[in-house]
Amino acid sequence: MTGHIPRHAVVIASGGLDSTAAAYLLASQGSRVSLLSFDYGQRHRKELHSAAKIADLLGAAHEVVDLRSVGRLLGGSALTDTSIAVPDGHYTDATMRDTVVPNRNAIMLEIAAGVAISSKADAVAFGAHAGDHFIYPDCRPDFFEKIADTIKAGNKGFLADDFELMAPFLHVTKADIVETAAGLGVPFELTWSCYNGDDLHCGTCGTCTERREAFTLAGVPDPTVYATEVVR
């Protein structure tokens, strides 16, 4: 996080740990936050419901952008195509490439920038973190720097003079996020990480694996109920 504390930040909110922590961090610094979620035809809507609950707790505006027609064109990902099985295990496994949605963050960030202009917000924030860098090219620092430049160049004269694209966790681990979030009072039990949309977190998919390990490494009690309690 830079020294800039936004007056109003549009936060891309998935309903998961990272984006929720980003919203709480900004709110704790005195920023007004608005949450922006995206329905791109993902396997389930549980994450969108979680984002709505988080917005209510923060007293924040919450909008859901309908990108389902776009999502139908972004094939080849287990997140948008139910014929592709959701892979289990760590992000370092080659199979986790199946969870990449082509150009997803660029699409979301550009829309969020437009929303920021319309609402006169001076920041857009998202929850990319260092653990995502291996698989997801749109979570890497070089992408972040280039998309920030593109947004500013493409909207020159319309963005707030001090506009900033923010990724407060870009250089830290998910365990660091959990530790920070615990100090901010983030309601972990309301966040949703699982790629599957069952009643409980499955406990074995990539995001569940990452979530469980982050709590363990951070030394923070994990309130999540997993369908599979022991990962082998």
N, C-alpha and C positions, 0 to 999 in steps of 0.2 A: 504494500500500500504506500502510495506517495503521501506527501504532506498535505495534499489537497483534500479537504473535507467537503463533499458536494452539498449544495443546498437541497437538491432533488436528484435522486438517482433512480433510473429505470433498471431494475434487476431482472435478468433472465432467470426465471424460477421454474425448476423442474419438479420441485417438491422433494428433492433429495437433500442429503446432508450438506453438500458443498454450497449449493445456491442458497439454501436456508441460512447457513452460517454467514455467507456474504451479506445477506439482507440484514441479519441481526447485528453484524459488525458495523455496517453503515448506520443503522438506526441508533446503535449505542453511541456513535460519535456525533449524533445530532442531525443526521441527514433525514430528510423526508424520503421514503422509499415507495416506489410503485412496482408491483410485481407483474411481469409479463411472461405468460406461459404459452406453449405452442402445442397444438394438437396436429401432429404430422402423420397420423395414422399409426402411431405406435401400438404395440401389442395390447396395451391396456390403458385404462384411464385413472388408475389408482394414484399415479404421481400427480395428475392434475387436481384430483380431490385433495391430496395432501397440500399442494401449493395454495389452494383456496383456504384451507384451515390455517395455514401459516399467515396468510394475508390478514385473515380475521384477527388473529392474535396480535399482529403488529399494527392493526388499524390502518392497513395499507390498501390502496386501490389494487384490484387484480383483474387483468384482462387475459382472455385466452384467444390466441390467434388461430384461426382455422386454416391449416395448411394440408388438410387431408388430400386435396387434389394433387398437391406437389409430392406428398409422401408416396402416393401410388406410383410415381415416376422414379422414385429413388429405390429401386429394387436391389437385391443382393445382400440385404442386411437382415439379420435375425430380428431386429427391432421393428421392421416394417413388413416383413414377409413371414407369415406364420408357417410356410412350408420349410423354412430353415430353422433347425433346432437351435435353441438358446444354448450356447456352450457353457460348460462348467469350468471352474478353475481360475487361476491367476491371469491378470492382464498380460503377463509375459508369455503366455502360451500362444502359439501361432493361431489357434482356433478363435481367439478373441477378435481377430480381424473381421469375423462374421458380424460383429456388432457395430461396425463403422457405418454410419449413415452419410452418404456422400454430401460433402459441402454443408453439413447441417449447421455448424456454428456460424459460418459466414452468412448464411441465409438469415438466421435468427438475429445476429448482431446488426446486420444492415436494417432489418425491420425495426429493431429496438432503437437504432439511431434516428430513424424517421419519427418514431413515437416521442423520442427525447426532444426533437425539434418542435413537434406539435405541442408538446406539454411544457416547453421551455425548461426542460431538465438540463442540468449541466454535467451529467455523467450517465454512462451505461456500464453496468457491472455484470460479470458472469463468474462462475465458480470453478473454472479450470484450475487444475493443480498439477504438481510435478509428477504424480503417479500416473497421470493420463498421457504423458509425453511419448511413451514407448509405442503405443498403438495409434493414438489419435493425433494426426497431424494438425488438426484445427484446435489443439489445446497446447501447442508448443509456443515458446517465447517468440520465435521468428514469425509465426503466423500472427500472434498478438500484435507485434510491432507493425507489421505490414497492414493488417486490417485497420488498426488505429489510424495509420497514415491515410489509408484509402477513404475511411469515413470522413476524416477532416478535410481531405482534398475534394471529395465529392459533394460536400455540403458547406463549403467555405462561404461565409457570409450569412449562414442560416443557423449554424450551431452557436450555442453560447460561447462567448469569447474564451472562457476558461474550461470549455468542455474537455472531458477526459474519459477515455475508455479504461475501465478498471478490471483487473483480475487479481484481487488481493491475495489469493493463495497460489499464484502461478509458480512460485519457487519453493513451496513447502509441500510436505507430505500430507496424506489424508489423516494420519495420526496427529499431526500438528493441528489440522483443522478441527478434529474431535476435541483436542485439548482446549483450543481457543473457544470453540462452541460451548463447551461445558461451562466455561467461565462467563459466557454471555447468557446462559440460561436457555439455550436453544432446546425446544421440546423434541428431543430425539425420537420419542415414541410416535410422533405425528409425521415424521419424514418417511419417505418411501424410496428405497434404492433398487429393489429386485427387478430384474428384467422380465420376470414372469408376473402375471397378474392374479395370482391365487389369493386366498384369504390371508395367508401368512407369507413372509419372506421365505423363499425356498431354502436359503442357507448354502447353496452350492454354486450358483451362477457367478459370473465374474464380479458383479457389483456386491453381491452378498459376501463373497469371499473377501473382497477388499474392505467392506464395512466391518466385518467381524474382526479382522486383523487390526484395523485402525483403532478400534476400541481397546483391544488387548494391548497394543503397543503404547497407547496413550494412558493406560491405567485408569480408564474411565468405565464405570459399569455400563453395560450395553442392555438397554431395556427392550431391545427387539426380540420378538418371539419368532424363532426360525422353525420351519417344518422339519428340517434336518439339523439336529442339535450338534452332531459331531461330523466334521468334515474329514474324510479319510483320503 
